[in-house]
Each structure stands twice: as C-alpha cells, then as structure tokens.
Amino acid sequence: MTTNATRGDGFRIAAVLTAAVAQIAGSPLGTAIADRSVGAVSDETGSLITPAGYAFAIWGVIFAGSLAWAAYQALPAQRGRELHRRTGWPLAAAFAGNTAWEIAFPLIGISVPLVPLVLLFCIVAATAVAWARLQDLRIEGLGRLLPAAVTGLLLGWVTVAAAVNAGQAGVALGAPASGTTAQVWAVVVLAVVSLIASALVLAARHAAGPFALAVVWGLVAVAVAGPPTPVVIAAFAAASAVAVALVVRTAVHRDPATLLVG
C-alpha cells in the first residue's frame, strides 16, 4: 500500500540513506583509527567456528543491496509505501550498528571484546524486527525484491556472525581456542545456529531464500576453514539442516516465488 509521503517519511529516508553509506565507510574508518583491520583482529582471536576468509565477501553483496534499496525507497513513488515505512527504521538501526561495530571491533575487539559482541547482537535484533515486519506485509511486484533480499541476507549472515563473534570474544577473554572443550562448544553453537535458522525458515512467508542462503554460506565456510573433524561434520550438518528446512517450507508454501525471493 502506498500513501502520500509525510515529514516522518523524509526523516526515515534520510536515516536509511545516511546509515547505508556510513556502513560502507565504517570498515576503512575503523582500520584507520585502530591501525589494524577487522580481519587482523579476527585472525588473532579466531575460534573453531571462524569461517574461511572468502565468506566475508558476502558483505559486499549486502552493502551493495543496502545502498540500492536505500536509493530505491527514496524515489518519489516509493516514499509513502508501507513496506518501507515498516522496515526502514529497524534496517537503518542495523546499518548504523554495522558502522559502530566496524569501528569498535578493530579498536577494542581484543581488549574489551564484549562491546563489539553486544553491538552485533543489537544488529541481529534490529534486523530481526525488520524481518518480522516483512512477514506480516502483503508484498507484490518487483518492489519486494530489494528490501526482502537485503533483510534476508543481512539477518542470515549476522545470525552466523553473532555466533562467530561470541567465539572470538571467548578466545579474547581466555577461553581455549582448541582442544576437546573448544570442539564441544563449537558443535553446540553450530547446532543452536542451525535450529534457530531452520525454525525461522519453516515459519517464514517471505524472503526465506536469501536468509537461508546467507546462513548456509556462513556454515559451509566454517567447515571449509579446516577445523577439527567433529566441527567440520557439525558445520556441514547444520548447513544441510537449514537447506532441508527451506526445501520443506517451499514444498508446502502456496507461493514459492514469494517465499524464496521475497
């Protein structure tokens, strides 16, 4: 549904545009301030569930999609659309949270690791709000693709990233990065991520495809990174469970295209 744009819509549009641009600038800014990159800190605090480096390329897709959607929702014909009104503020908060995390993690990811972790959980929460609101909306036409894809990909990836960041925070605080105890915790965390992701996929009405894709991408990258065999098996099993959940949900959904794409 589309209505006339209001002053509140203008504030939302500006917030989304600003935050979408800021999260792209956040990583180089954080590197410049801390004199070390997110990747360097991640390598130093790596746990058994840290994904292979290639997996983080998904941020490029998410950032590009976020910027495209930010520009799209600013178009005159889109400004008063209910879809953007319902998802705009929580996604703007998620983008702003990304910016803060990109600065905080290289700066204090080792010395005060709980701060970036809390920020990441806030990003998950904000994106989850947008995802939940998306499920309640009647979405039609090509206009659904960008917000659905951005929300699904971002929520899927930060769900995995939150687990990874929790493992890194544990290592930074002195938890073992290897050994039997570390392997047990890694398997438990992967199982929890898989259960949460599978439940969301089975309950979804929109954008389950992008969400599941991002989760599976991250979980497979954990296995590819070369942890001990039990963790590799757990990561592949977790990814397979999410993929199966998507197949099952697609089989019983009345509109598979809406479920898979948006």
Backbone bond lengths (Angstrom), bond angles and torsions (degrees), N, CA, C in turn:
res aa  C-N    CA-C-N  psi(-1)  N-CA   C-N-CA  omega(-1)  CA-C   N-CA-C  phi
1 M - - - 1.462 - - 1.523 109.71 -
2 T 1.343 116.16 137.76 1.457 121.69 179.88 1.519 109.42 -123.02
3 T 1.335 116.79 132.75 1.457 122.10 175.24 1.516 108.04 -127.09
4 N 1.326 116.48 175.33 1.454 120.08 179.30 1.526 110.58 -62.84
5 A 1.322 115.37 140.70 1.461 120.36 -179.76 1.523 110.44 -69.49
6 T 1.325 115.32 146.29 1.457 122.19 179.73 1.522 109.70 -116.85
7 R 1.332 116.03 175.89 1.463 119.99 176.27 1.531 110.34 -62.20
8 G 1.334 116.05 -36.70 1.461 119.68 177.20 1.514 112.02 -60.76
9 D 1.333 116.57 -37.21 1.465 119.93 176.14 1.524 110.75 -62.38
10 G 1.326 116.31 -38.19 1.463 119.82 178.83 1.516 111.78 -62.41
11 F 1.330 117.07 -42.85 1.465 120.59 177.75 1.529 110.88 -63.18
12 R 1.340 116.03 -42.44 1.460 119.75 179.79 1.519 111.10 -63.40
13 I 1.320 116.28 -46.08 1.466 120.60 -179.81 1.523 110.65 -58.88
14 A 1.331 116.53 -44.80 1.464 120.50 179.48 1.520 111.14 -63.64
15 A 1.335 116.74 -40.23 1.462 120.55 -179.74 1.522 111.13 -64.83
16 V 1.331 116.90 -43.26 1.462 120.73 179.93 1.523 110.75 -64.61
17 L 1.330 117.00 -46.41 1.465 120.53 179.34 1.523 111.43 -60.64
18 T 1.332 116.42 -46.65 1.464 120.65 -178.60 1.521 111.26 -62.39
19 A 1.330 116.42 -46.12 1.459 120.10 -177.67 1.525 111.88 -68.58
20 A 1.343 117.32 -35.82 1.463 120.58 179.07 1.523 111.25 -64.88
21 V 1.327 116.53 -39.23 1.468 120.54 177.14 1.523 110.19 -72.00
22 A 1.328 116.88 -41.20 1.464 121.25 -176.74 1.523 111.86 -61.49
23 Q 1.333 117.84 -38.95 1.460 118.64 -177.48 1.533 111.63 -68.84
24 I 1.326 116.70 -24.74 1.463 119.46 175.46 1.523 110.31 -72.85
25 A 1.330 116.18 -36.51 1.466 120.67 179.74 1.521 112.30 -81.80
26 G 1.335 117.50 -14.94 1.459 120.91 -173.10 1.513 114.39 -62.15
27 S 1.328 117.24 -42.07 1.463 120.03 -176.33 1.528 112.59 -65.65
28 P 1.350 119.45 -51.99 1.470 118.04 177.07 1.519 112.76 -63.45
29 L 1.333 117.26 -32.14 1.462 119.84 177.63 1.527 110.54 -66.55
30 G 1.329 116.54 -43.97 1.456 120.21 178.03 1.514 112.12 -62.38
31 T 1.326 116.34 -40.23 1.468 120.51 177.84 1.519 110.88 -63.37
32 A 1.330 116.51 -41.89 1.468 120.57 -179.87 1.526 111.53 -65.56
33 I 1.324 117.11 -40.82 1.467 120.71 -178.37 1.525 111.32 -70.42
34 A 1.340 116.72 -44.69 1.465 120.86 -174.87 1.522 113.10 -87.78
35 D 1.325 116.76 -13.47 1.459 122.21 -176.55 1.531 111.81 62.47
36 R 1.303 116.63 26.39 1.462 122.99 172.32 1.520 107.35 -159.31
37 S 1.316 115.63 152.31 1.462 120.14 -172.77 1.518 111.91 -92.16
38 V 1.329 114.85 167.88 1.461 120.37 173.65 1.525 109.88 -57.77
39 G 1.338 116.38 -42.13 1.458 120.48 -179.62 1.512 113.13 -62.06
40 A 1.334 117.05 -38.97 1.462 120.48 -179.97 1.520 111.15 -64.51
41 V 1.319 116.74 -43.51 1.469 120.42 178.61 1.522 110.12 -67.51
42 S 1.324 116.53 -39.29 1.460 120.84 178.72 1.521 111.01 -61.57
43 D 1.338 116.89 -41.51 1.463 120.68 178.36 1.527 111.19 -64.46
44 E 1.320 116.53 -37.49 1.466 121.08 -177.12 1.524 112.09 -71.72
45 T 1.320 116.88 -28.61 1.466 120.88 -177.63 1.526 111.32 -114.59
46 G 1.318 116.65 23.34 1.456 120.69 -175.39 1.523 112.90 -60.85
47 S 1.333 116.01 138.42 1.462 121.69 176.70 1.524 108.48 -113.74
48 L 1.315 116.50 -176.66 1.460 120.27 -178.48 1.524 113.01 -70.04
49 I 1.330 117.63 -12.36 1.467 119.53 179.10 1.528 111.95 -110.54
50 T 1.325 117.40 17.64 1.464 120.09 173.84 1.528 108.91 -73.47
51 P 1.331 119.28 123.36 1.468 121.11 -176.95 1.531 112.11 -68.75
52 A 1.318 115.36 162.06 1.462 120.77 172.24 1.528 109.21 -61.34
53 G 1.332 115.53 150.18 1.459 120.85 -172.67 1.517 115.02 -56.00
54 Y 1.340 117.31 -33.91 1.467 119.49 -176.81 1.525 112.01 -61.51
55 A 1.338 117.22 -25.55 1.466 120.37 -174.56 1.520 112.20 -61.81
56 F 1.331 116.83 -29.50 1.460 119.94 -175.37 1.529 112.37 -73.09
57 A 1.343 116.41 -7.00 1.466 119.71 174.66 1.520 111.57 -63.62
58 I 1.321 117.40 -17.57 1.464 120.16 178.44 1.520 111.51 -61.91
59 W 1.352 116.78 -24.41 1.465 119.07 177.17 1.525 111.00 -60.46
60 G 1.332 117.21 -34.72 1.462 119.62 178.61 1.519 111.44 -61.16
61 V 1.334 116.68 -41.90 1.464 121.39 178.21 1.528 110.12 -66.30
62 I 1.333 116.22 -43.80 1.469 120.30 -179.43 1.520 110.77 -64.15
63 F 1.332 117.10 -44.49 1.465 120.10 -179.97 1.525 111.18 -63.51
64 A 1.337 116.54 -43.58 1.468 119.90 179.54 1.527 110.54 -63.35
65 G 1.322 116.46 -43.83 1.454 120.01 178.64 1.516 112.38 -64.58
66 S 1.333 116.18 -39.59 1.468 120.57 178.97 1.521 111.02 -62.91
67 L 1.326 115.80 -42.79 1.463 119.98 -179.64 1.527 110.62 -67.26
68 A 1.333 116.24 -41.23 1.468 120.08 178.63 1.526 110.75 -63.28
69 W 1.339 116.52 -43.03 1.462 118.97 179.00 1.522 111.47 -67.35
70 A 1.342 116.78 -38.94 1.465 120.30 178.82 1.524 110.56 -59.34
71 A 1.333 116.28 -40.95 1.463 120.08 178.17 1.528 110.84 -70.83
72 Y 1.320 116.65 -38.95 1.466 121.39 -178.14 1.524 111.66 -64.22
73 Q 1.347 117.20 -44.24 1.460 119.47 -178.09 1.523 112.81 -71.83
74 A 1.344 116.17 -10.23 1.465 120.31 176.55 1.524 112.63 -88.65
75 L 1.348 117.74 -9.10 1.462 120.39 179.08 1.532 109.92 -63.86
76 P 1.331 117.49 145.62 1.473 120.13 -177.52 1.523 114.02 -52.05
77 A 1.323 117.42 -40.39 1.466 120.35 -177.28 1.526 112.92 -73.68
78 Q 1.335 116.94 -13.90 1.459 120.91 -175.47 1.528 113.60 -105.24
79 R 1.305 117.68 -14.17 1.464 120.89 -168.95 1.524 113.87 -60.50
80 G 1.330 117.31 -36.03 1.458 120.09 -178.04 1.511 113.87 -98.36
81 R 1.314 117.87 14.48 1.457 120.92 -176.04 1.530 110.65 -75.61
82 E 1.322 115.44 135.07 1.466 121.03 -176.40 1.529 111.96 -60.53
83 L 1.321 116.94 -36.26 1.463 121.21 179.00 1.521 111.27 -55.91
84 H 1.323 116.95 -46.63 1.461 120.84 -178.24 1.527 111.42 -73.59
85 R 1.319 116.15 -34.63 1.465 118.99 177.75 1.528 111.35 -63.31
86 R 1.319 116.91 -40.51 1.459 120.47 -175.62 1.520 112.33 -75.90
87 T 1.328 116.72 -34.40 1.468 119.43 -175.44 1.528 113.41 -100.92
88 G 1.335 117.33 -15.69 1.464 120.43 -172.13 1.514 114.79 -61.31
89 W 1.336 117.24 -52.82 1.465 119.17 -176.27 1.527 113.34 -64.79
90 P 1.341 119.53 -46.37 1.466 117.35 177.98 1.526 113.42 -63.22
91 L 1.340 117.52 -35.19 1.466 118.24 177.68 1.524 111.21 -72.09
92 A 1.328 117.79 -35.54 1.465 119.73 174.18 1.521 110.14 -60.26
93 A 1.334 116.77 -40.15 1.466 120.67 177.67 1.525 110.86 -64.73
94 A 1.337 116.69 -39.79 1.465 120.12 178.31 1.525 111.15 -64.53
95 F 1.337 117.16 -43.25 1.466 120.76 178.46 1.531 110.71 -62.75
96 A 1.335 116.16 -42.75 1.465 119.92 178.51 1.525 110.33 -64.42
97 G 1.328 116.29 -38.42 1.460 119.86 176.75 1.513 111.87 -63.14
98 N 1.335 116.57 -38.89 1.466 120.26 175.33 1.521 111.12 -58.25
99 T 1.321 115.55 -44.17 1.465 120.24 179.69 1.518 110.61 -59.47
100 A 1.333 116.31 -47.28 1.464 120.55 -179.92 1.527 110.93 -62.92
101 W 1.335 116.94 -40.98 1.467 120.16 -179.92 1.524 111.19 -65.00
102 E 1.332 116.74 -41.31 1.466 120.79 -178.60 1.526 111.92 -63.27
103 I 1.309 116.58 -26.30 1.466 120.49 176.95 1.523 110.29 -86.72
104 A 1.332 116.59 -41.31 1.465 120.68 -174.70 1.525 112.63 -72.19
105 F 1.334 117.83 -39.43 1.462 119.52 -173.06 1.528 113.12 -62.59
106 P 1.336 119.85 -50.56 1.471 117.63 177.54 1.523 113.20 -67.72
107 L 1.329 116.62 -25.03 1.463 120.18 -176.77 1.523 112.05 -80.80
108 I 1.341 117.86 -45.06 1.472 120.71 -174.82 1.526 112.66 -132.63
109 G 1.331 117.24 16.98 1.459 120.42 -177.74 1.509 113.91 -63.35
110 I 1.338 117.15 -22.72 1.462 121.40 178.49 1.523 111.02 -98.23
111 S 1.322 116.80 -43.66 1.471 120.56 -175.49 1.528 112.98 -77.78
112 V 1.329 117.48 -39.30 1.476 121.39 179.99 1.535 107.83 -132.89
113 P 1.329 118.02 68.66 1.465 120.73 -169.97 1.521 115.18 -67.08
114 L 1.328 117.84 -19.21 1.463 119.21 -177.89 1.528 112.61 -71.51
115 V 1.328 117.58 -25.41 1.465 120.07 -179.74 1.532 111.08 -65.81
116 P 1.343 119.53 -51.98 1.469 118.63 175.92 1.526 112.39 -60.65
117 L 1.335 116.71 -33.95 1.463 119.56 179.95 1.529 110.93 -65.01
118 V 1.329 116.92 -44.02 1.466 120.65 177.61 1.528 110.24 -62.48
119 L 1.334 116.55 -41.43 1.463 120.22 177.35 1.525 111.10 -58.86
120 L 1.324 115.97 -42.01 1.464 119.62 -178.22 1.526 111.19 -67.13
121 F 1.315 117.24 -38.52 1.464 119.11 176.41 1.530 111.13 -66.39
122 C 1.322 116.91 -32.04 1.471 120.00 174.79 1.527 110.73 -65.97
123 I 1.333 116.60 -38.24 1.465 120.81 176.51 1.526 110.00 -62.75
124 V 1.337 116.00 -44.62 1.468 120.18 177.57 1.526 110.24 -58.39
125 A 1.331 116.51 -45.43 1.466 120.66 -178.00 1.526 111.50 -62.62
126 A 1.336 117.04 -45.15 1.464 120.54 -179.24 1.527 111.14 -64.25
127 T 1.331 116.09 -42.53 1.466 119.45 179.63 1.524 110.91 -67.90
128 A 1.329 116.54 -35.96 1.463 120.56 178.31 1.529 111.38 -63.92
129 V 1.336 116.81 -35.32 1.465 120.33 176.25 1.530 109.61 -62.98
130 A 1.336 116.57 -46.13 1.469 120.08 177.97 1.527 110.77 -60.99
131 W 1.323 116.22 -42.27 1.469 121.27 178.86 1.530 110.83 -61.12
132 A 1.332 116.85 -46.02 1.464 120.89 -179.16 1.528 111.00 -63.25
133 R 1.320 116.54 -41.14 1.467 119.67 178.56 1.518 111.15 -66.60
134 L 1.312 116.31 -35.06 1.462 121.11 178.31 1.526 110.67 -61.44
135 Q 1.327 116.88 -37.21 1.459 120.96 -178.09 1.526 111.87 -65.70
136 D 1.324 117.06 -28.04 1.463 121.50 -175.98 1.525 113.61 -86.99
137 L 1.328 116.87 -6.65 1.458 120.49 -174.70 1.522 111.75 -96.71
138 R 1.309 115.67 147.15 1.463 120.95 171.79 1.525 106.87 -85.34
139 I 1.315 116.09 111.27 1.460 120.53 -173.12 1.522 109.07 -113.11
140 E 1.320 116.20 126.06 1.455 120.81 -179.02 1.523 110.33 -135.34
141 G 1.335 115.56 154.63 1.455 120.83 173.45 1.519 113.96 79.22
142 L 1.325 114.36 177.15 1.459 120.41 -177.92 1.523 112.31 -65.32
143 G 1.328 116.89 -21.95 1.453 120.09 -178.75 1.508 114.17 -62.78
144 R 1.344 116.65 -15.30 1.457 119.51 -179.40 1.529 112.11 -79.47
145 L 1.333 117.26 -20.68 1.460 120.18 -168.41 1.525 113.25 -64.47
146 L 1.330 117.30 -49.31 1.465 119.56 -175.54 1.523 112.90 -64.20
147 P 1.337 119.61 -55.29 1.460 117.99 -179.06 1.520 112.95 -62.61
148 A 1.328 117.22 -36.02 1.462 119.97 179.68 1.525 111.14 -68.00
149 A 1.333 116.49 -44.33 1.461 119.96 -179.87 1.520 111.51 -65.17
150 V 1.324 116.79 -43.94 1.464 120.45 -179.77 1.525 110.59 -63.10
151 T 1.328 116.61 -46.95 1.464 120.28 -178.61 1.524 111.20 -64.27
152 G 1.333 116.59 -45.18 1.457 120.20 -179.03 1.515 112.94 -64.77
153 L 1.325 116.97 -48.76 1.464 120.16 179.94 1.523 111.48 -62.51
154 L 1.330 116.64 -44.87 1.460 119.63 -177.66 1.524 110.91 -64.47
155 L 1.330 117.78 -46.43 1.461 119.43 -179.25 1.526 111.24 -64.38
156 G 1.332 116.86 -41.71 1.456 119.51 178.83 1.515 112.52 -61.19
157 W 1.331 115.98 -45.44 1.455 119.19 -177.15 1.522 112.03 -70.60
158 V 1.334 118.41 -43.57 1.468 118.67 -177.75 1.524 111.46 -72.12
159 T 1.330 117.93 -20.60 1.461 119.91 172.60 1.521 109.94 -63.47
160 V 1.327 116.15 -45.95 1.464 120.33 175.92 1.525 110.46 -68.65
161 A 1.334 116.53 -43.29 1.467 120.81 -177.31 1.521 112.16 -61.46
162 A 1.334 117.41 -34.71 1.461 120.17 179.13 1.525 110.55 -63.82
163 A 1.330 116.20 -40.76 1.463 119.83 177.34 1.526 110.78 -65.79
164 V 1.330 115.75 -42.51 1.467 120.32 178.48 1.517 110.70 -62.16
165 N 1.332 116.58 -45.88 1.459 121.11 -178.86 1.526 111.22 -64.61
166 A 1.333 117.13 -34.52 1.462 120.57 176.50 1.528 110.50 -63.38
167 G 1.336 115.86 -41.43 1.460 119.51 176.67 1.516 112.11 -64.21
168 Q 1.327 116.56 -40.95 1.463 120.59 178.62 1.523 111.43 -66.00
169 A 1.335 116.70 -39.11 1.463 120.22 177.69 1.522 110.26 -63.34
170 G 1.329 116.35 -39.38 1.459 119.93 177.65 1.514 112.14 -61.82
171 V 1.329 116.58 -43.77 1.467 120.64 178.14 1.522 110.53 -63.84
172 A 1.335 116.94 -43.08 1.467 120.75 179.22 1.521 111.77 -62.09
173 L 1.334 116.79 -29.64 1.466 121.15 -179.82 1.525 112.76 -88.83
174 G 1.337 116.66 0.05 1.455 119.56 174.31 1.512 115.97 112.20
175 A 1.314 119.10 0.85 1.462 120.91 177.11 1.528 109.37 -68.77
176 P 1.325 118.09 150.62 1.470 119.76 -179.21 1.526 111.58 -66.32
177 A 1.322 115.33 137.84 1.462 120.41 179.18 1.519 111.75 -88.48
178 S 1.329 117.30 -9.43 1.458 121.63 179.92 1.523 108.73 -149.44
179 G 1.329 115.61 177.00 1.454 119.49 -178.89 1.521 111.93 100.94
180 T 1.324 115.48 175.35 1.463 121.12 -175.22 1.523 112.74 -61.31
181 T 1.334 116.47 -45.73 1.464 119.81 -178.99 1.522 111.07 -60.34
182 A 1.331 116.26 -44.01 1.462 120.55 179.41 1.526 110.91 -62.71
183 Q 1.324 116.85 -38.56 1.461 120.13 179.29 1.527 111.65 -66.08
184 V 1.330 116.46 -42.23 1.467 120.07 179.17 1.525 110.53 -60.71
185 W 1.337 115.92 -46.88 1.463 119.54 179.98 1.526 111.29 -64.09
186 A 1.329 117.03 -37.62 1.463 120.39 179.03 1.525 110.85 -62.57
187 V 1.320 116.63 -44.44 1.468 120.87 179.55 1.526 110.62 -63.83
188 V 1.331 117.08 -41.80 1.469 121.05 179.12 1.528 110.77 -62.22
189 V 1.323 116.62 -46.03 1.468 120.75 -178.98 1.525 110.68 -63.04
190 L 1.316 117.50 -43.15 1.467 120.73 179.00 1.528 110.98 -62.48
191 A 1.328 116.36 -38.57 1.464 120.00 178.13 1.527 111.12 -64.98
192 V 1.327 116.44 -40.51 1.467 120.53 179.25 1.524 110.61 -64.58
193 V 1.333 116.89 -45.19 1.466 120.66 178.10 1.524 110.36 -58.93
194 S 1.325 116.36 -44.22 1.461 120.60 -179.37 1.526 111.63 -63.88
195 L 1.326 117.32 -42.16 1.464 120.94 179.83 1.526 111.55 -63.71
196 I 1.330 116.08 -45.42 1.467 120.28 179.79 1.526 110.43 -63.16
197 A 1.333 115.98 -47.94 1.465 120.03 -178.08 1.524 111.40 -63.70
198 S 1.325 117.07 -43.06 1.466 120.42 -179.89 1.524 111.04 -63.54
199 A 1.331 116.59 -40.27 1.465 120.38 178.86 1.523 111.15 -63.12
200 L 1.328 116.87 -41.55 1.462 120.33 179.06 1.526 111.19 -65.59
201 V 1.320 116.56 -40.84 1.469 120.33 178.58 1.528 110.53 -62.53
202 L 1.327 116.84 -44.68 1.464 120.76 -177.73 1.526 112.45 -67.41
203 A 1.334 116.40 -24.28 1.466 120.43 -179.96 1.526 113.01 -94.06
204 A 1.328 117.38 -9.83 1.464 121.10 -171.21 1.524 112.75 -73.97
205 R 1.333 114.33 150.62 1.463 121.94 171.02 1.527 111.15 -115.28
206 H 1.322 116.19 -20.71 1.462 121.63 -179.59 1.531 109.50 -138.14
207 A 1.335 115.68 148.96 1.469 123.50 167.61 1.518 114.82 59.20
208 A 1.329 117.47 26.76 1.464 119.17 176.15 1.527 111.20 -69.49
209 G 1.335 116.40 -29.77 1.461 119.95 -179.48 1.515 113.30 -61.39
210 P 1.350 118.90 -55.97 1.469 119.84 178.41 1.525 112.78 -59.76
211 F 1.328 116.93 -38.68 1.465 120.49 179.25 1.527 110.79 -62.44
212 A 1.327 117.02 -51.74 1.463 120.75 -179.02 1.525 111.29 -62.96
213 L 1.325 116.59 -39.39 1.463 120.60 179.27 1.521 111.35 -58.42
214 A 1.336 116.94 -45.28 1.461 120.53 -178.62 1.523 111.61 -66.85
215 V 1.332 116.75 -39.74 1.469 119.94 179.18 1.526 110.34 -65.72
216 V 1.323 116.70 -48.00 1.469 120.39 179.83 1.525 110.59 -62.08
217 W 1.328 116.85 -41.21 1.466 121.52 176.69 1.526 110.57 -54.78
218 G 1.312 117.25 -48.23 1.458 121.15 -178.73 1.515 112.83 -67.68
219 L 1.331 117.41 -42.79 1.461 120.53 -177.72 1.530 111.85 -67.72
220 V 1.319 116.85 -40.81 1.469 119.56 176.88 1.525 110.23 -63.41
221 A 1.335 116.89 -38.08 1.467 120.39 178.92 1.522 111.63 -64.91
222 V 1.328 117.65 -29.80 1.468 120.56 174.59 1.525 109.30 -63.22
223 A 1.322 116.84 -44.52 1.464 120.70 179.11 1.524 111.61 -65.66
224 V 1.338 116.10 -41.26 1.465 120.94 -178.05 1.525 111.53 -66.20
225 A 1.327 117.08 -26.03 1.471 120.84 -178.90 1.523 112.51 -64.15
226 G 1.326 118.06 -16.40 1.455 121.13 174.43 1.509 116.58 87.67
227 P 1.336 118.93 39.65 1.463 119.63 174.40 1.529 110.06 -73.35
228 P 1.332 118.80 179.06 1.467 120.80 176.80 1.531 111.99 -56.55
229 T 1.313 115.89 155.01 1.466 121.78 -174.13 1.529 114.44 -51.39
230 P 1.340 120.39 -44.33 1.473 118.87 179.30 1.532 112.90 -58.88
231 V 1.322 116.77 -35.60 1.462 120.52 -179.74 1.528 110.01 -73.77
232 V 1.321 116.87 -38.29 1.472 120.57 176.17 1.525 110.15 -59.63
233 I 1.329 116.10 -47.43 1.467 120.58 179.90 1.528 110.46 -61.66
234 A 1.334 115.96 -43.81 1.467 120.26 -179.58 1.525 111.32 -63.51
235 A 1.328 116.98 -39.45 1.465 120.59 -179.21 1.525 111.02 -66.78
236 F 1.331 116.97 -44.67 1.463 119.84 178.05 1.531 111.13 -65.64
237 A 1.328 116.66 -39.08 1.466 120.20 178.61 1.525 110.80 -64.64
238 A 1.327 116.28 -40.90 1.465 120.86 178.99 1.522 110.90 -63.21
239 A 1.337 116.22 -44.52 1.465 120.41 178.61 1.525 110.80 -63.75
240 S 1.325 116.72 -41.14 1.466 120.74 -179.87 1.522 111.35 -63.78
241 A 1.330 116.82 -38.96 1.467 120.52 -179.98 1.526 111.23 -62.58
242 V 1.328 116.81 -41.23 1.466 120.65 178.91 1.527 110.10 -66.32
243 A 1.331 116.66 -41.95 1.464 120.32 178.82 1.529 111.13 -63.10
244 V 1.325 116.92 -41.76 1.467 120.90 178.47 1.527 110.41 -64.09
245 A 1.328 116.44 -40.72 1.468 120.20 178.11 1.523 110.87 -59.21
246 L 1.333 116.67 -39.41 1.464 120.31 179.06 1.522 110.91 -66.59
247 V 1.327 117.17 -41.79 1.468 120.93 178.32 1.526 110.43 -61.89
248 V 1.325 116.37 -44.83 1.467 120.84 -179.79 1.525 110.90 -62.97
249 R 1.334 116.22 -45.91 1.464 119.92 -178.61 1.526 110.86 -64.66
250 T 1.315 116.99 -38.91 1.463 120.98 179.22 1.526 111.03 -64.01
251 A 1.326 116.18 -37.99 1.465 120.84 -177.19 1.524 112.65 -64.79
252 V 1.332 117.29 -28.96 1.470 119.60 -176.19 1.526 112.86 -106.25
253 H 1.330 117.48 -2.95 1.465 120.21 -177.62 1.522 110.16 -82.59
254 R 1.327 116.48 141.67 1.469 120.81 -177.38 1.522 112.40 -71.38
255 D 1.325 117.15 -25.76 1.466 121.11 -177.87 1.526 108.98 -132.95
256 P 1.335 117.89 82.19 1.464 120.98 -176.10 1.525 113.75 -56.78
257 A 1.333 117.29 -34.95 1.468 119.71 -178.86 1.522 110.82 -63.00
258 T 1.323 116.66 -43.02 1.458 120.46 178.43 1.518 110.76 -64.43
259 L 1.320 116.70 -40.68 1.460 120.72 179.77 1.520 111.32 -64.65
260 L 1.323 116.63 -46.25 1.457 120.96 -173.12 1.520 112.86 -78.05
261 V 1.317 116.73 -38.90 1.467 119.99 -172.50 1.517 111.65 -102.39
262 G 1.295 117.16 -42.29 1.449 118.82 -178.70 1.500 112.07 170.73
